[in-house]
Amino acid sequence: MPHWVDEAVNDYAKRMPRQQSLTITSIATAARKSGQTRQQLQKQEADKIRSKIKPGSLTLALDEKGRQWTTAQWAEQYRNWLQLYPQLNFIIGGPDGLQPELLKQADQTIALGKMTLPHGLARVVLVEQIYRAWSVVEGHPYHRD
């Protein structure tokens, strides 16, 4: 990721309280070889992602066709997820998009908006929105209505 992505993500991640810490797990993009199809590349990525998901955790895949919320609705969802699951997994796909089967296997598919965002920008927006949801839930003054 470009330096600005890591810098922004780290800034929001370090603001989170210890009991709700964020861990970013990056998966290397599959090496492109002549003759590989998009579906093959998506499957390689999906297999790597599946290997990182812990049983009993909630998996949320980001996709522009996913469910969208207002900030208040997002914060309420976040509160509910934290009460029900020991870990939340937010999945952002690589340049070829997420494998359709992986999207179906996710517990929920969510969207940050209707537009497609580059991976790095989606990462920054997602982490900021997680921090914002935490601030709403905890009554922290970061979010203002």
Summary of the structure (lengths in Angstrom):
residues: 145
radius of gyration: 15.6
end to end distance: 32.3
largest distance: 52.9
contacts: 372
relative contact order: 0.21
helix: 49%
strand: 12%
